[in-house]
Amino acid sequence: TIIQASDLKAKLEVLNINQATHSVISIDAVKMYPSVKFEMIERAVNYFLRNASDEDKKKAKECLEMVKFGMDNTFVTFEDKYWKYGGFLPVEEKGLTIGGFESAFFADLVASYILETSQDLFEDSTYNGIYRDDGIDIREGQKSVDKTCDFLESFQARVNEKCGYNHLIFTAEIWKTDAPA
């Protein structure tokens, strides 16, 4: 996390961003971990392996079966009792667990997939990036609330298309201050 924060800081410092000439839009996924279903992980893996060898794709498919088994058989503890995460819901309806050792990796994978397959929506961005459930989009000029809402609607439609469902919801916020530039 420290390395990623330092990398982001270094990338942003050279852009000479200021509130008079740029809009900074914060993008946030609501309840990302529980919203990321197995199908989304599978789509992201297949996307990033699209140019891989057949052998690598076969290995990934075997690994995905283990991930699916793990998501279907996760137990959580509370007051010295064990509970099956998601109860007896089908694995397709269960999401990632918050605090699960693999959840952060898969959240990053899914976020990267969404951002990479949505780059056309960020064509006029000076910088954009996402880390798990938090993203940032920096654009030249002052963007209105209406323009930001239009962007968010387009982005959410793309997320729904790429996810194959509408469980993963994003919000956006324009960073503004009343202080002089």
C-alpha positions in Angstrom: 0.0 0.0 0.0 2.8 2.4 0.8 4.5 1.7 -2.5 1.2 2.2 -4.4 0.5 5.5 -2.6 4.1 6.7 -3.3 3.7 5.7 -6.9 0.4 7.6 -7.2 1.9 10.7 -5.5 4.9 10.7 -7.9 2.6 10.4 -11.0 0.3 13.2 -9.8 3.0 15.6 -8.8 4.4 16.0 -12.3 0.9 16.8 -13.7 0.8 20.2 -12.0 -2.8 19.9 -11.1 -4.6 22.8 -9.5 -8.3 23.5 -8.8 -8.5 26.4 -11.2 -7.5 24.3 -14.3 -8.5 20.7 -13.4 -11.5 18.7 -12.1 -10.7 15.9 -9.8 -13.4 13.2 -9.6 -13.3 10.6 -6.9 -14.9 7.3 -8.0 -16.0 4.8 -5.3 -17.5 1.3 -5.5 -20.2 0.7 -2.9 -19.6 -2.5 -1.0 -17.1 -3.7 -3.5 -16.0 -7.0 -1.9 -19.5 -8.5 -1.4 -20.6 -7.2 -4.8 -17.8 -9.0 -6.7 -19.3 -12.4 -7.7 -17.4 -15.4 -9.1 -18.6 -14.6 -12.6 -16.9 -11.2 -12.5 -13.6 -12.8 -11.4 -13.9 -15.3 -14.2 -14.5 -12.6 -16.8 -11.5 -10.6 -15.6 -9.2 -13.6 -15.6 -10.3 -14.6 -19.1 -9.9 -11.0 -20.3 -6.3 -10.8 -19.0 -5.5 -14.2 -20.4 -7.0 -13.5 -23.9 -3.5 -13.7 -25.5 -2.1 -16.5 -23.2 -1.2 -20.0 -24.3 -3.7 -22.8 -24.1 -1.6 -24.3 -21.3 -1.9 -21.1 -19.2 -5.6 -20.9 -19.9 -6.0 -24.5 -18.8 -4.1 -23.8 -15.6 -6.2 -20.6 -15.0 -9.4 -22.6 -15.4 -8.2 -25.1 -12.8 -7.3 -22.3 -10.4 -10.7 -20.7 -11.0 -12.4 -23.9 -10.0 -10.4 -23.7 -6.7 -11.5 -20.1 -6.3 -15.1 -21.1 -6.9 -14.8 -23.9 -4.3 -13.3 -21.5 -1.8 -16.0 -18.8 -2.3 -18.6 -21.5 -1.9 -17.1 -22.9 1.3 -15.9 -19.9 3.3 -16.5 -19.9 7.0 -16.5 -16.9 9.3 -16.3 -16.9 13.1 -18.3 -14.9 15.5 -18.4 -15.4 19.2 -16.7 -18.8 19.0 -19.2 -20.1 16.4 -18.6 -20.8 12.7 -21.0 -19.7 10.1 -20.9 -20.5 6.4 -20.5 -17.2 4.5 -23.6 -16.6 2.4 -25.4 -19.5 4.0 -26.6 -22.0 1.5 -26.8 -19.5 -1.4 -25.4 -20.8 -4.7 -21.8 -19.7 -5.2 -22.9 -17.5 -8.1 -24.7 -15.3 -5.6 -21.9 -15.0 -3.1 -19.4 -12.2 -3.2 -15.9 -11.8 -1.9 -15.5 -11.8 1.9 -14.2 -8.6 3.5 -10.9 -9.7 5.1 -10.5 -12.8 3.0 -6.9 -13.4 2.1 -7.7 -13.6 -1.6 -10.3 -10.9 -1.7 -8.0 -7.9 -2.0 -6.2 -9.5 -5.0 -9.5 -10.3 -6.8 -11.0 -6.9 -6.0 -7.9 -5.3 -7.6 -8.1 -7.7 -10.6 -11.8 -6.8 -11.2 -11.2 -3.1 -10.8 -8.3 -3.3 -13.3 -10.5 -5.2 -15.7 -13.3 -2.6 -15.4 -10.9 0.3 -15.9 -8.9 -1.2 -18.7 -12.1 -2.1 -20.7 -13.6 1.4 -20.1 -10.6 3.5 -21.3 -12.7 5.1 -24.0 -14.8 6.8 -21.3 -11.6 8.4 -20.0 -10.2 9.7 -23.3 -10.1 13.3 -22.1 -8.6 12.4 -18.7 -5.2 13.7 -17.7 -4.9 10.8 -15.3 -7.1 8.0 -14.1 -6.6 5.0 -11.9 -8.3 2.6 -9.5 -7.2 0.7 -6.4 -9.8 -1.8 -5.2 -12.9 0.2 -4.7 -11.4 3.7 -4.9 -10.7 5.5 -8.2 -9.6 8.9 -9.3 -10.2 10.7 -12.6 -8.4 14.0 -13.3 -9.6 16.1 -16.2 -8.6 19.5 -17.6 -11.1 22.2 -17.1 -13.9 22.5 -14.6 -16.5 19.8 -15.1 -20.1 20.5 -14.1 -22.2 18.3 -11.9 -24.3 17.4 -14.9 -21.2 16.4 -17.0 -20.0 14.3 -14.1 -23.4 12.7 -13.7 -23.4 11.9 -17.4 -19.9 10.3 -17.1 -21.0 8.3 -14.1 -24.1 7.0 -15.9 -21.9 5.9 -18.9 -19.3 4.4 -16.6 -22.0 2.5 -14.5 -23.6 1.2 -17.7 -20.1 -0.1 -18.8 -19.5 -1.7 -15.4 -22.9 -3.5 -15.6 -22.1 -4.7 -19.1 -18.6 -5.9 -18.2 -19.8 -7.5 -14.9 -22.9 -9.1 -16.5 -25.0 -7.8 -13.6 -25.8 -4.6 -11.8 -24.6 -5.4 -8.3 -21.4 -3.4 -8.4 -22.5 0.2 -7.9 -20.1 3.2 -8.3 -20.6 6.7 -7.0 -18.6 9.8 -8.0 -17.7 13.1 -6.3 -16.1 16.2 -7.6 -13.4 17.6 -5.4 -14.0 21.3 -5.0 -13.1 23.9 -2.4 -14.2 27.5 -2.0 -10.6 28.6 -1.4 -9.0 30.7 -4.2 -6.9 28.9 -6.7 
